[in-house]
Amino acid sequence: MPMDARDIETMIKEAIPDATVSIEDLRGDGDHYAALVLSRTFEGKSRVQQHQMVYAALKGRMGNELHALALQTGVPENA
């Protein structure tokens, strides 16, 4: 069963409260998304660690309800 973009955004924001999250449904099928997640929490962390934080926020749904997520993360420029 596909995941709704709002559910993805909510899960990320619950785990990373200061995150700015932008989600795009790449195919219109609810299975393939692109996400941009910016957070001061990512400061000092490698890109891999940042991605791990986002995947942890999705609580095992990656690869199940959420088939593909093109993920970009970073620290906001005004941090």
Buried (B, 14 or more C-beta within 10 A) or exposed (E): EBBEBEBBBEBBBEBBEEBEBEBEBEEEEBBBBBBBBBBEBBEEBEEEEBBEBBBBBBEEBBEEBBBBBEBBBBBEEEE
